[in-house]
Amino acid sequence: MRSIKAIVVGSVFIIVVILLLQLLYIFVAVGYNALAKDYPFLNDIAGSFRYIVGIPIFIATMFVGGYITANVADVGASNKVWLHCIAVGLITAGGMIYPTLENADITTTGVVIFILAITATTAGGWYWENNDRVNQI
């Protein structure tokens, strides 16, 4: 039961934070577009702004979600911690990419984001595991 709870808590955390960040992004994008009307050179950097700011925040969110998952799971074996984190990464990243596949094909960026999401979630669990070992000593 603790395993299911860990996966649900980690997934819900990531989903809620990502949705809140998307709402924040909408507000920032509206302000940015209003500012770009007066300063046209800002239109040239709008596309890269999304990746320069968005991807690190996304990776940090996935990392924290993996950390929370590992903390809630709190199982003795490291491979079980990693399996929990991989499951959360697959659920959340798959849940984000799957709806977009109805109207479009998966892109290289989508594959990279998917792999980064699973890697960041697993890294969060690995970080928790290393901190847990240090605290036990």
N, C-alpha and C positions, 0 to 999 in steps of 0.2 A: 504493500500500500504506500510505503514511503517513496518508492520509485515513481509511482504514478503521480503522487503529490509533487515531487521534485520536478518532473517533466511539465506538469500543468503550471506550476508557479513560475518556472523559468520562461515558458512559452507566453503566458499571460503578461508577465512583466515586459518582455520584448515587444509584444504586439501593442500593448497600451502605450509604451514609450514611443514606438515608431509612429503610431497614429497621432500622438500629441506633437511629435516633431514635424509630421506632415502638415498639421494645422499651423504650426509656427512658420513653416516654410511658405505656406500660402500667404500669410500676412507679410512676410519679408518680401516675397515676390511681388505682391501688389505695391508695396512701398518702393521697391526697386524699379518697377515699371513706371511708376509715377515720376521717379527721379530721372529715369532714362529719357523721358520726354524732353527734359531741359538739357540733358547732357548725352547726346547721341553716341559718344564713344563707349558708353556703358553697355550698349546693345551688343558690342563685339565680344565682351567678356561674360555675358549672361550664361552661355552654355557651359563654359568651364567652371564658373562659380558653383554651379550645382554639384560638380564632381569634386572640386577642391575642398568644399566645406561638407558636402553631404556624405561622402564615403568615409572619412574619418569618424564622423559622428555615428554613422551606421555601425562601423566596426566596434566602436567603444560601447554602443548599446548592446551589441551581440556579446561582447566580452563580459560585460556586467551580468547579462542574462545567464551566461555559462557559469560565472562565479556563484550567482544565486542558486542555480540548479545544483551545483556541486555541494554547496552549503546545506541545502535542504536534504539532498540525498544522503550525505554523510555516511557513505558505505566504506568499508575497510579496504577493498581492493581498488587499485587505481584504474584497472580496465573497466570496472563498473561505473566509476565516476565519468570516465571518458565516453562510455556508451550512453549515459544519461545526457551528457552535453551534446554529443553528436545527434541524438534523437531530437533534442530541442532545436538544434541548428537546422536539421532537416525539416522539421515541422514548420518552423517560422519562415525559413527561406523558401521552402516549397510553397507555403501558403501565400507568400508575397508574389512569387513568380507564376504560379499556376493560373490565376485569373487573367494575367496578361497574355497567356498563350491562346486564348479564345479568338483574339483578333489579330495576333501578330506571331511571327516566328521568334524563337529564342535567338538572341544575339550573343556576340562574344562578350559584351559587357554584362549581360545577364548571367552567363556562365561564370565569369570572373567574380561577380557579386555573390553568386551562390556559393562558390568555393571559399571566398573570403568570409562569408557568414558562418559556414561550418567550422572553418579554421579559427575564427575569433571566438566562437562559442566554446570550442574545445580548449583553446588557450585560456579562457576564463576558468574553466574547470581545472586545468593543469596548474594555474596560478594559485587557486584555492588549495589544491592538494599540496603544493610546495609550502605554502604558508601554514597549513595544518600540521605538516611534519615538523616545521621549525617550532611551532607552538607546543608540540608534544615533548620536545627535547628539553 
